[in-house]
């Protein structure tokens, strides 16, 4: 039997339940995409869901595997909701190069509109990159 790949936190769903129907559905859809992507990549391992800075967050349980992904409503003018990563990582810079048509906020976020479909293929790639960020950097250093 396959071990569980996800530790949920009821406080996260409580935050999502506080949002309007359309925003709640979008965030739940993004959450499901994060969980499915993690499950499809055996090198990601167990994910832990928690609130960080009041935002639903997803981090690898195994240390030094990936960087935390946060999702929340977007309080800027860039979109309605967003996916956030550590601004000290190179992820947003890498994503800008790979996916120039997406909307980015500084070095920490990618933004989405409720009235547009999620770019699921691009998001799967970005989520996998974030959740393997540290292990990928180590592997690149070894191959040099």
C-alpha positions as CSV (number, residue, x, y, z in Angstrom):
1,X,0.0,0.0,0.0
2,X,1.4,3.4,-1.0
3,X,2.0,5.7,2.0
4,X,0.1,9.0,2.2
5,X,1.8,11.8,0.3
6,X,0.2,14.7,2.1
7,X,-0.3,16.0,5.6
8,X,-3.3,18.4,5.6
9,X,-4.1,21.2,8.0
10,X,-7.7,22.1,8.9
11,X,-6.7,25.7,9.4
12,X,-5.8,26.0,5.7
13,X,-9.3,24.9,4.6
14,X,-10.8,27.3,7.1
15,X,-8.9,30.2,5.4
16,X,-10.1,29.0,2.0
17,X,-13.7,28.7,3.3
18,X,-13.5,32.4,4.3
19,X,-13.2,33.4,0.6
20,X,-16.0,34.1,-1.9
21,X,-17.2,31.1,-4.0
22,X,-15.2,31.9,-7.1
23,X,-12.0,32.7,-5.3
24,X,-12.4,29.7,-3.0
25,X,-12.9,27.4,-6.0
26,X,-9.8,28.8,-7.8
27,X,-7.6,28.3,-4.7
28,X,-8.9,24.8,-4.1
29,X,-8.2,24.0,-7.8
30,X,-4.7,25.4,-7.4
31,X,-4.2,23.4,-4.2
32,X,-5.4,20.2,-5.9
33,X,-2.9,20.9,-8.8
34,X,-0.1,21.3,-6.2
35,X,-1.0,18.0,-4.5
36,X,-1.4,16.1,-7.7
37,X,1.9,17.3,-9.1
38,X,3.7,16.4,-5.9
39,X,2.1,12.9,-6.0
40,X,3.3,12.4,-9.6
41,X,6.9,13.1,-8.7
42,X,8.5,10.5,-6.5
43,X,11.5,12.7,-5.7
44,X,9.2,15.3,-4.0
45,X,8.0,13.0,-1.2
46,X,5.6,13.8,1.5
47,X,4.1,17.4,1.5
48,X,3.0,19.3,4.5
49,X,0.2,21.8,4.4
50,X,0.3,24.7,6.8
51,X,-0.5,28.4,7.2
52,X,2.6,30.7,6.8
53,X,2.0,34.4,7.0
54,X,-1.7,33.5,7.1
55,X,-1.5,31.9,3.6
56,X,-2.0,28.3,2.6
57,X,1.5,26.8,2.2
58,X,2.9,23.6,0.9
59,X,6.4,22.4,1.8
60,X,8.3,19.2,1.5
61,X,8.7,17.2,4.7
62,X,12.1,15.9,3.6
63,X,14.6,18.7,4.4
64,X,16.5,20.4,1.6
65,X,14.2,19.0,-1.1
66,X,12.1,22.0,-2.2
67,X,11.1,25.5,-1.3
68,X,7.7,26.4,0.1
69,X,4.8,27.3,-2.2
70,X,2.2,29.7,-0.8
71,X,-1.2,30.5,-2.5
72,X,-3.6,33.2,-1.7
73,X,-5.9,35.9,-3.0
74,X,-4.0,38.7,-4.8
75,X,-4.1,42.0,-3.1
76,X,-2.2,43.7,-5.9
77,X,-3.5,44.9,-9.3
78,X,-1.8,42.0,-11.1
79,X,-4.5,39.4,-10.6
80,X,-7.2,37.8,-8.4
81,X,-5.0,35.1,-6.8
82,X,-1.4,34.2,-6.8
83,X,1.3,31.5,-6.2
84,X,4.2,32.7,-4.1
85,X,7.8,31.4,-3.6
86,X,10.8,32.5,-1.7
87,X,12.1,35.7,-3.2
88,X,15.7,34.6,-2.5
89,X,15.3,31.7,-5.0
90,X,15.9,31.9,-8.7
91,X,12.5,30.4,-9.5
92,X,10.6,33.5,-10.7
93,X,13.6,34.5,-12.9
94,X,13.6,31.0,-14.3
95,X,9.8,31.0,-14.8
96,X,9.9,34.4,-16.5
97,X,12.3,32.9,-19.1
98,X,10.3,29.7,-19.6
99,X,6.8,31.3,-19.5
100,X,7.0,35.0,-20.6
101,X,3.3,35.3,-21.2
102,X,2.5,34.9,-17.5
103,X,2.1,37.8,-15.1
104,X,4.8,38.0,-12.4
105,X,5.2,40.2,-9.3
106,X,8.8,41.0,-8.5
107,X,10.9,38.0,-7.5
108,X,8.2,36.2,-5.5
109,X,4.9,35.6,-7.3
110,X,3.0,34.6,-10.4
111,X,-0.6,36.0,-10.7
112,X,-3.8,34.7,-12.1
113,X,-7.3,36.1,-13.0
114,X,-10.5,34.4,-12.1
115,X,-12.0,35.0,-15.5
116,X,-9.1,33.2,-17.3
117,X,-8.3,29.4,-17.3
118,X,-5.3,28.4,-15.3
119,X,-2.3,27.5,-17.4
120,X,-2.1,24.0,-15.9
121,X,0.7,22.7,-17.9
122,X,3.0,25.6,-17.0
123,X,1.8,25.5,-13.4
124,X,2.7,21.8,-13.1
125,X,6.2,22.5,-14.3
126,X,6.6,25.5,-12.0
127,X,5.2,23.5,-9.0
128,X,7.6,20.6,-9.7
129,X,10.5,23.1,-10.0
130,X,9.6,24.7,-6.6
131,X,9.1,21.4,-4.8
132,X,12.5,20.1,-6.0
133,X,14.3,23.4,-5.9
134,X,17.1,22.5,-3.4
135,X,17.6,18.9,-4.6
136,X,17.8,20.2,-8.2
137,X,20.4,22.8,-7.3
138,X,22.5,20.1,-5.5
139,X,22.3,17.8,-8.5
140,X,23.4,20.6,-10.9
141,X,26.4,21.4,-8.6
142,X,27.4,17.7,-8.7
143,X,27.3,17.6,-12.5
144,X,29.6,20.5,-13.0
